[in-house]
Amino acid sequence: MPAKALAVILASAMLAGCLTAPAAPPLRAQLPAAYDTAPHEAFLPPSALDAWWTLYQDAQLNALENQALSAAPDAEAASARLREAKATLSTAVMAYNPQGGFDADGGAERTHHVAGNVDLTGLPVTVPLVALGNTGSYDASFDVSWEIDLFGRRAATNRVAKADLAAARFQFEGARASLAAALADNLFAARGLAREAEAADEALKQERDLAELAELQVRSGMAPASDLAPIKVALAKAQAQSLALHAEADASRRSLLVLIGRGTAPLEALPLSTAPETTPALPATTPGDLLARRPDVREAEARLRSALGQIAVDKLELFPRFNILPGVGASELNRPGNTYVTSFWSIGLGLAVPVLDRPRLLALVRAQDAKAAEAAALYEKTVQTAYGEAANVLTELSADERQAALFAQAAAEAKAGFDAARTGYIAGVNDRRAALQAEQAMSEANRDLAQAETQALRRSVQAFKALGGGWREGDARPALADIHVGRPAS
């Protein structure tokens, strides 16, 4: 090819890459300066979110969290996915390392005379002479192809690979954070259901006492038989509620065993301790902290950076490729009476210019540009969703805590009413029905209080997760700075 034509081809390919640069979607993350609702007097540092479950000062919760995060199937699966991503993405830039391998072959044959005569006295010889006996041949070569990275393909690919690996890392952290929150939520739910079941058993006992009293009054003629029917209905409802709550409590304990990797163990292997009475204070954070604290936001950001980097990688495909092609080899041929040994070395330069493939490559660049715009939109949606979750759960937590305070006051008043009714019954001022009804009201108030306190505890777990709690970059798990993309795993 004439030198002028080659120069034209190279210049057109390079200019094509320069002129097709897409506009990179901007990385936007606008958040308010503060949340609308602040349910706590925040005084803890944001680092308290790293292991937020320790703020409850609950020994059983801490033990279960440690067990789940170290050996639970969900944690092991997340860790395996991270190792897979690291191994896969480590090969991304290896294509720019020298490629090739050692190739060798050999063979042997034996030639012997079968029939016919060869006249060696006359000239010219009309029958070809054949070397009779054993013949061996051996060949070995080592051919290499090494791309000369003149345009920064390796660096661009490395940036994309690191962004993909960062996304996998944050996906791993998000899975662990979700596991920690799910375990605490299930533990508080199981304890709450156990409290409700105890209250339901107490209410059932009271309903039975009322039913016995009503039957006694009907038999003695002190009350009409029609008074007995609604009491029987209430008794049946109390029995059904007690059965349902006990079943829910057992199911919740089974879910806990599954989360910590002991799903086949008997329920007795997980006795429930007493739940904390109040929710802990939340650390002082701002909405902007979500950009660094939420694993899903960090993952979306990494995927956006990967998509933006892939545009550069696709654009570089429009540029020519240069390859150094060295090689060495040797061969040996052994024939009866003769041995030939040869060796060689070679060096070459390869050139590939995507001339006819240019329209397809430009289409790939435009497609990747659209993917980057989609990744930018998903990032913005993730940021807004994170803020919405955090703002909503803080508002709901504030309401849950006020509701629990109201139910605590109602339970105290019901207890005072029951004490007064019991005192009156002992003194003969009130009848037994009034005392039992007061006791029933107290049991219902205690059950409502248990539900409200459990809801507040579970909501606080949601708040810690929504604020980005449950992971930290400085722990023993692999940090991004410790991951060298393109190097073989040790």
N, C-alpha and C positions, 0 to 999 in steps of 0.2 A: 504494500500500500504506500502511495507517495506520502512523504512527510507532511506536505501541506494538507492533504485530506485527513490524515490522522490528527493534526492540530485542530482542524475544524470540528471533528467529532468530539475531541476532548473538551474544547471550549464550549460547544453547545450543551454537552452533558452537564458541565459545571455550572453554566449560567442557568440551566433549567432548574438545578437544585437551589440556586440563589433566588430565583424569581418566584418560586412557588411556596415561599415561607408563609404558613397560615398565621393568623392572629391568635396568639395564645390566650385562652380564657383567663381572666384575672382571678386571683385567689382572694375572694372577699369573705369576710366574716365580721359582720357588724352586729354587736350585741349591746343591750342596755348596760348602763353602769351599775345597776343594782336590781335585785329582785323586788317584786311588788310586796311580798310578804316575808317577814323575818320572824319565824315562830319562836326562835330561841335568842337568848342573850349570848351571841356567839363570842367565845373567848379562846377557843382552841385553834392552833395553827392548822393550815391546810394539810400539812403532812400527817395529821391525825386520821385523814381519810384512807391512808395506805392500808392499815389494818383496823378498820373502823369497828369491827366486832369486839375488839378488846375494850371499847369504851363502855360496853354494857356491864363490865366486871362480872361476867358470867362464866364460871369455870367450865361448865358443860359445853357451852357454845364455843369457847376457845378450843377445847379438846376436839370437838367434832369438826371445826373448821380446819384445824391442823391435819386431821386424819383425811378429810375430803380432798384438800388441796395437794396432799402428797401421794395418795393412793387410790382415789376414787376413779372409776372408769371414765367419767367425763374429763377429769384432769389429765389422765393418761392419754386419752384420745386427742385432746388439744395439744399436748406436748408432742405426740407422734406427728400430728399435722404440721407443726412448726419444723420438726426435724426433716420432714419430707420436703417442705417448701425450701428450706435451707439447702438441702442436697440438690434439688432440682434447679434452683436459681443460681447455684454456684457454677453451673455449667454454661451460663449465659454468655460469658466473655471468653470461655475457653476456646471458642472457635477462632479467636485471634492469636492463639498460641501456635507454635509450629505443629503441623499435622503430618501424619505419615506413620510408617511402620516398617518393620523388617520382613522381607519376603524371601523365602528360600525354597528350592525344590531340587530334587535329585532323582536319578533313575539308573537302572542297570539293564543290560541285555547281553545275550549270548548268541553268537552267530556261528553256525557250523555248516559244512558242505554236505548236501544231501545226495545230488546226482549230477552227471555230466562231467566232461573232461575239459580242462582248460589247457590249450596248447601254448606253451610258453616259449617254443623254439622259433616260431614264425613271427614276422612283423608285417604289418602292425597287428597288435593284439585286438581282436574284435570282441572278446568277452571281457567285461570289466572285472578288474581284480577286486575282491572283497576281503577285508581283513577278518580272518576267522578268529573266534575266541570271545573273550568277555570285553564289554565296553561299558564304561560308567561315565555319567555326566552329572555335574553339580553346579548349581547357580544360586547366588545370594545377592540381594540388593537392599539398599536402605534409601528410599525416596521420601523427600520432605517437601511440603508446601507451606510457605510462611507468608501471610499477607502483610504487606507494608502498609501500615495504618497512617496514611498521609492526611486523612480528613477527620480524624477523631472518632471513628466508629467505635473503637474499644471503649473510650471514655463515655460516649453517649449510651452505649449498651450497659455499661457498668452502673450508670446513674439510674437507668430503668430497673435493672436487676435489684439494686439496693432499695429502690422505692417499693418494688414488689415484695421484697423480703421484709421491709418495714411493715407493710400492710399485713403480711402473715403474722408478724410478731404481735401487732396490736389486736389482730383477730384472736390470737392465743391468749393475750391478756384479758380481752373482753370475755372469752369463754370462762376463764378462771374467776373473773369478777362476778359473772352471772351465777356461777356455781356457789360462790360464797354467799351471795344474796339469797339464792334459792334455799340454801341450807338454813340460814337464819330465819327466813320467812316460814319455812316448814316447821322448824323447832318452835317458834312462837305460836304458830297456828295449832300445833299438837298440844302445847301446854294450855292454850286458851280453850281448846275443845275438851281437854280433860277437866278444866275448871267448870266449864258449862255442863259437862256430863255429871259432875258432882252436884252442881246446883239443880240439875234436872232430877237427879235421884232424890234430893231433899224435897223438891216440889212434888214428886210422885208420892213420897211418904206422907206429905201433908194432904194430898188429894185422897189418899186411902183413909186417912184419919177422918177427913170430912165425909167421905162416903160411909164409913162405919157409923159416924155420929148421925148422919141423915137417916140411915136404915133404922137405927135405934129410936130416933124420934118418930119415924113413920110407924114402927111397930107399937110404940107406946101411945100412938094417937096424938102426939104433940105437933105433928106436921102432916100435911097432905102428901099422898103418894106422888103427886106431880112434882114435888120438890126434888125427888130422887133422880129423875131423868137427866137434868142438866149436870148434876154432879157426876153421874156415871159417864157422860160424854167428856167432861173435863178430865176424869180419871183415865179414860182411854187415850186422850190426846197426850197426857203426861207420860203414859207408858210408851207411846209411839215416839215421842220426842226423846225420851231417855235412850231407847234402843238406837235411834238414828245418831245421836251424839256419840254414843260409845263406838258405833261402827265408824263414824268419821274420825274419831280420835285414833282408833286402831289403824285406819287407812293412812292417816297422816304420819304415824310412827313408822309404818312400812315404807312410805316415801322417803323418810329420813334415812332408813337403813339402806335404801337403794342409792341415795345420794353419796353416802360414805363408803359405798362398795361392799355392803354386807346385806344385800337384798334378800338372801335366803336364810338369814339368821332369825330365830324366834323373836317375837315382840318383847319377850321378857329380857332380851339382851340389851334393850334400850329403855331403861327406866327414866322417867322425866323428872327433872329437878324443878324447883320453884322458879317461875319467871321473874325477871326484874320488875319492880313496881313502877318505874318511871322511865321515859325515854331519855337517852343521854343528849347533851348539848351538841349541836352541829358545829363543825369548824367554820371559821369566818372565811367565806369564799365569795367571789363575785362571778357574774355570768361569764366574764372573759376567761376565768380559770377553766371553764369547760373545754376550751380549745386545747388545753394541755392535759386535763385530767381525764376526759372521756376517751376510752379506747376506741369507741366507734367513730368519734370525730377524728382521732389521729389516723385511724385506718382509712377513712374517706379521704383525708388530706394526702396520705401516701399514695392512694390509688389515683388521685388527681395528678400528683407529680409524676407518677409512672406514665399516665396517659399523655401528659405534656412531653415527657422525655421520649416517648415512642414516636412522636411526630418528628423529632430530630433524627431518630434512627431511620425512619422510613424515608426521610428526605435524603439521607446520605446514600441510600440505595441508588439514587440517580447519578452518583459520582462513579467514575471508573474504579476498578479494583486492580491493584498490582500485587503480584505474588512472586516471591523468590522460590525457585524450584531446584534446590541442590539434590544431589544423589551420589551414592557410591555403590560399587558392586564388584563381584568377582565370580569367575566361572572356571571350571576344571573339566577337561575331557580326557578320559583314559581309554586308549585303544591298545591293542596288542602291539608292543614295540614303540608306542608313541604316547606321550602325555603332553597336553596343552593346558596351560594355566594363564588366564588373562584377568585383568582387573581394569576398572574404569572409574572415573568420576565425572560428574556433569554439573553444570550450573546454568540456570535459565531464568528468564523473566517472563512472567505471564501477565497478560493484560486482558481485562474484560470490560467492555463499554456497553451499557444497556441502551442500545439505539432503538431497536424495534420494540423493546419492552417498556419504553418510556411512558406510553399512555397508561399502561396497567399500574406502573409505579406511582404515577401522579394520582390515579384513582385511589390507590391505597393511602396516599398522604391525605387526600380529602376525606376519606372514610375515617382515618385516625383523628383528623381535626374534629369531626363530628363526635367521635367517642370522647375526646377531651372535653368538648363542650358539655356532653352528657355527664361526665365525671364531675365537672365543675358544678352543674346543677344539683347532682346528688350530694356533693359536699355541702353546698348551701342548705339543702333540705336537711341533711344530717345535723348541721349546726342549729338550725331553727327548731328541729325536733328535740334536740338535746336541751335547748333553753326552755322549750315548752314543757317537757317532762319535769325539769328541775323546778320551774316556776309553779307548775300545777301541784306537784307533790308537796312543796313547801306550804302552799295554801291549804291543801287537804290535811297536812300534818297539824297545822295550827288549829284547824277546825276539830280534828280528832282529839287533840289534847284538851280543848275547851269542853268538848262533849264528855270526855272521860271525867273532867272535874265536876261537871253537872251531875253525872251519874254517881259519882262518889258522894256528892251532897245528898242526892236522893236516897242512896243506900243508907247513909247515916240517919236520915229522917225516918226511913222505914224501920231501921233498927230501934230507934227511939219509940216509934209507934208500937212495935212489937213488945218492947219492954213494958210500956204502959198497959197494953192489953193483957199481957201475962200477969202483971201485978193486979189489975182489976179482976182477972179471973180467979186468982188465988184469994183475993179479998171477997169474992162472991158478988162483985158489982157487975161484971160481964159474964156472958155465958161462954161456953167452950168454942162455939162457932166463931165468935168475934176474935178470940185468941188465935184460932187456926187461920182465919182470913188474914189477920195481921202478920202471921208467920209466913203465909203464902206471898203476901205483898213484899215482905223482906227478901224472900228467896228470889222472886222475880227481879227485884232491884239489884241484888247481888249478881244475878246472871247477866243483867244488862251492863253492870259495871265491868264484869269479866270480859264481855264482848267488846266494850269500848276500849278497855286497856289493851286487849290483844290487838284490836285494830290500830291503835296508836303505835304499838311496838312494830307491827308489820309495816305500817306506813313509814316509820323511821328507817326501816331497812330499805324501802324503796327510795327514800330521800338520800341515803348514803350512796346507793348505786347510781341514782340520777345525777349526783354531784361528781361522779367519777371516782368513787372509792373502790378499794379492793385490789389495787395493784400499785407498783412503784418501779421506776426504772433502775433504781440503785440497789436492787436486791440480788440474790444469787442467780436468778434466771438470766439467760443471755441477753445482754444489751446490744443495741445496734452497733455501738462502737467496737464490740468484740467480734462482730461478724464480718469476715473478709470475703466478699463475693468474688468468685472466680478462682479461689484457691481450693484445692481438694480438702475434703473434710478429714480431719485427723482421726 
